[in-house]
Amino acid sequence: MQCRPWPLVLVAVSVLFVSSDKRLPLEKSSNELVEISGTLLDKDEIVKEFGSDILQEDGQVDRKRLGAIVFRDPTMRKRLEVITHPAIRRRQERILSALKEEAFEGIVIWDAALLIESGGQKTMDRVVVVATDPATELQRLVAREQIPEDEARQRIASQMPVSLKAKFADYVIDNSGTRAQTEARVHEVYARLLEDLRAIRAGRE
């Protein structure tokens, strides 16, 4: 675990995260930007790389078309990651810098589906993996994205299996049961993270 100049636990949740953070001021209008992995990117850069066929009639990027391209072809996926990963890192740095200026002491949660694949877990203080069984994972992906089952299987196959990601985790949340069971486990993990934070603070006093 990295040592930081202020008590801050960085947690990576690889599957589930609800964000309420406010957007940073932007000079470009919304029709010039596209949101991928929670980060606003220059739409022209995406279109230049993947062609105008990924655009909808209203000129916005069709995320399903883009997803069908990158999850079908590992080379295309890497090309998208070349664009997205630096932008995601810059966004994280801006957020952490702002929190440091505010003397924030608490927990920061990153939603990072490709955290392990990119080696990003090395920069985290704690890693939380939300896991489910393969059948449920497939069923939920099809229902959420409204895509054919074969395309959903391609997407799942393009990423590291959740069972392997769990080996890098400090905490695992089993999301294969009922909503109540998952929420109970979330509360347990959050309580453990607060304990971790208190231990870090005590060690620096």
C-alpha positions as CSV (number, residue, x, y, z in Angstrom):
1,M,0.0,0.0,0.0
2,Q,1.3,3.4,-0.9
3,C,2.0,6.0,1.8
4,R,0.4,9.4,1.2
5,P,1.0,12.8,2.9
6,W,-2.6,12.8,4.1
7,P,-5.0,10.1,5.4
8,L,-6.7,9.0,2.2
9,V,-7.8,5.5,1.2
10,L,-8.2,4.9,-2.5
11,V,-10.6,2.2,-3.3
12,A,-11.2,0.6,-6.7
13,V,-14.5,-1.0,-7.4
14,S,-14.3,-2.9,-10.5
15,V,-17.9,-3.4,-11.3
16,L,-20.4,-1.3,-9.3
17,F,-20.2,2.4,-8.4
18,V,-22.8,5.2,-8.2
19,S,-21.2,8.6,-8.7
20,S,-22.6,11.9,-7.6
21,D,-19.6,14.1,-8.3
22,K,-20.1,17.4,-10.2
23,R,-18.5,17.9,-13.6
24,L,-15.5,20.2,-13.9
25,P,-16.1,23.3,-16.0
26,L,-15.7,22.6,-19.7
27,E,-14.9,24.9,-22.6
28,K,-16.5,22.6,-25.2
29,S,-20.2,22.2,-25.7
30,S,-21.9,18.9,-24.8
31,N,-22.4,17.9,-28.5
32,E,-18.6,18.0,-28.9
33,L,-18.0,15.5,-26.1
34,V,-18.7,11.9,-25.4
35,E,-18.7,10.1,-22.0
36,I,-16.8,6.8,-21.8
37,S,-16.0,5.2,-18.4
38,G,-17.3,8.3,-16.6
39,T,-14.8,10.6,-18.4
40,L,-15.7,13.2,-21.0
41,L,-13.7,12.9,-24.2
42,D,-13.4,14.8,-27.4
43,K,-15.9,13.3,-29.8
44,D,-13.9,14.3,-32.8
45,E,-11.0,12.2,-31.6
46,I,-13.2,9.1,-31.2
47,V,-14.8,9.6,-34.6
48,K,-11.4,10.1,-36.2
49,E,-10.2,6.8,-34.9
50,F,-13.4,4.7,-35.5
51,G,-15.2,6.5,-38.3
52,S,-18.5,8.3,-38.7
53,D,-20.4,5.0,-38.7
54,I,-20.4,5.1,-34.9
55,L,-22.5,8.3,-35.0
56,Q,-26.3,8.4,-34.5
57,E,-28.6,10.5,-36.6
58,D,-28.3,13.3,-34.0
59,G,-24.5,13.3,-34.3
60,Q,-23.9,11.7,-30.9
61,V,-21.7,8.7,-30.5
62,D,-23.7,5.4,-30.5
63,R,-22.1,3.6,-27.5
64,K,-23.6,0.3,-28.6
65,R,-22.0,0.5,-32.1
66,L,-18.7,1.5,-30.6
67,G,-18.9,-1.3,-28.1
68,A,-19.7,-3.8,-30.8
69,I,-16.5,-2.7,-32.6
70,V,-14.1,-2.7,-29.7
71,F,-15.3,-5.8,-27.9
72,R,-15.2,-7.8,-31.1
73,D,-11.6,-6.8,-32.0
74,P,-8.8,-6.7,-29.4
75,T,-6.8,-4.3,-31.6
76,M,-9.7,-1.9,-31.8
77,R,-10.2,-2.1,-28.0
78,K,-6.5,-1.2,-27.5
79,R,-6.9,1.8,-29.8
80,L,-9.8,3.0,-27.7
81,E,-7.9,2.5,-24.5
82,V,-5.0,4.6,-25.9
83,I,-7.5,7.5,-26.0
84,T,-9.4,6.8,-22.8
85,H,-6.8,5.7,-20.3
86,P,-4.7,9.0,-20.3
87,A,-7.9,11.0,-20.1
88,I,-9.1,8.9,-17.1
89,R,-5.8,9.3,-15.4
90,R,-5.9,13.1,-15.9
91,R,-9.4,13.2,-14.4
92,Q,-8.3,11.3,-11.4
93,E,-5.3,13.6,-10.9
94,R,-7.6,16.6,-11.0
95,I,-10.0,15.2,-8.5
96,L,-7.2,14.2,-6.1
97,S,-5.5,17.5,-6.4
98,A,-8.7,19.3,-5.6
99,L,-9.3,17.1,-2.6
100,K,-5.8,17.7,-1.3
101,E,-6.3,21.4,-1.6
102,E,-9.5,21.1,0.5
103,A,-7.6,19.0,3.1
104,F,-10.0,16.2,2.5
105,E,-9.6,13.2,4.8
106,G,-11.7,10.2,3.8
107,I,-12.4,7.6,1.2
108,V,-12.2,8.1,-2.6
109,I,-13.9,5.4,-4.7
110,W,-12.9,4.9,-8.3
111,D,-15.1,2.9,-10.7
112,A,-12.6,1.1,-12.9
113,A,-13.7,-2.0,-14.9
114,L,-10.2,-2.5,-16.4
115,L,-8.3,-1.6,-13.3
116,I,-6.5,-4.9,-13.0
117,E,-5.8,-5.3,-16.7
118,S,-4.2,-1.8,-16.8
119,G,-2.2,-2.4,-13.7
120,G,-4.0,0.4,-11.9
121,Q,-4.5,-1.6,-8.7
122,K,-0.9,-0.7,-7.9
123,T,-1.9,2.9,-7.3
124,M,-4.8,2.0,-5.0
125,D,-4.7,1.6,-1.3
126,R,-7.6,-0.9,-1.3
127,V,-9.2,-2.9,-4.1
128,V,-12.9,-4.0,-3.9
129,V,-14.2,-6.5,-6.5
130,V,-17.9,-7.0,-7.0
131,A,-18.3,-10.5,-8.3
132,T,-21.1,-12.8,-9.5
133,D,-21.4,-16.2,-11.1
134,P,-20.8,-16.4,-14.9
135,A,-24.5,-17.2,-15.7
136,T,-25.8,-14.2,-13.8
137,E,-23.1,-12.0,-15.2
138,L,-24.2,-12.9,-18.7
139,Q,-27.9,-12.5,-18.0
140,R,-27.5,-9.1,-16.4
141,L,-25.2,-7.8,-19.2
142,V,-27.8,-8.8,-21.9
143,A,-30.6,-7.2,-19.9
144,R,-28.7,-4.0,-19.1
145,E,-27.2,-3.3,-22.5
146,Q,-30.0,-4.8,-24.6
147,I,-27.5,-6.7,-26.8
148,P,-27.5,-10.3,-28.2
149,E,-26.2,-13.0,-26.0
150,D,-23.2,-13.7,-28.4
151,E,-22.2,-10.1,-28.2
152,A,-22.4,-10.2,-24.5
153,R,-20.2,-13.2,-24.4
154,Q,-17.6,-11.4,-26.5
155,R,-17.6,-8.5,-24.1
156,I,-17.1,-10.8,-21.1
157,A,-14.4,-12.8,-22.8
158,S,-12.5,-9.6,-23.7
159,Q,-11.9,-8.8,-20.0
160,M,-10.1,-10.7,-17.2
161,P,-12.5,-13.2,-15.5
162,V,-14.0,-11.8,-12.3
163,S,-12.7,-14.8,-10.5
164,L,-9.1,-13.8,-11.3
165,K,-9.8,-10.2,-10.4
166,A,-10.9,-11.3,-7.0
167,K,-7.4,-12.6,-6.3
168,F,-6.2,-9.0,-6.4
169,A,-9.0,-7.8,-4.1
170,D,-8.7,-6.7,-0.5
171,Y,-12.5,-7.2,-0.2
172,V,-15.0,-9.1,-2.4
173,I,-18.7,-8.3,-2.6
174,D,-20.8,-11.2,-3.8
175,N,-23.4,-9.8,-6.1
176,S,-25.0,-13.1,-7.2
177,G,-27.7,-13.2,-4.4
178,T,-30.6,-10.9,-3.6
179,R,-30.4,-7.2,-3.5
180,A,-30.7,-7.3,0.3
181,Q,-27.8,-9.7,0.6
182,T,-25.6,-7.5,-1.6
183,E,-26.5,-4.4,0.3
184,A,-25.6,-6.1,3.6
185,R,-22.2,-7.1,2.2
186,V,-21.6,-3.5,0.9
187,H,-22.3,-2.2,4.4
188,E,-19.8,-4.7,5.9
189,V,-17.1,-3.8,3.4
190,Y,-17.7,0.0,4.0
191,A,-17.3,-0.6,7.7
192,R,-14.0,-2.4,7.1
193,L,-12.8,0.5,5.0
194,L,-13.6,3.0,7.7
195,E,-11.6,0.8,10.1
196,D,-8.7,0.9,7.6
197,L,-8.9,4.6,7.4
198,R,-8.9,5.0,11.2
199,A,-5.9,2.7,11.4
200,I,-4.0,4.9,8.9
201,R,-4.9,8.1,10.8
202,A,-3.8,6.5,14.1
203,G,-0.5,5.4,12.6
204,R,0.3,9.0,11.5
205,E,-0.6,10.7,14.8
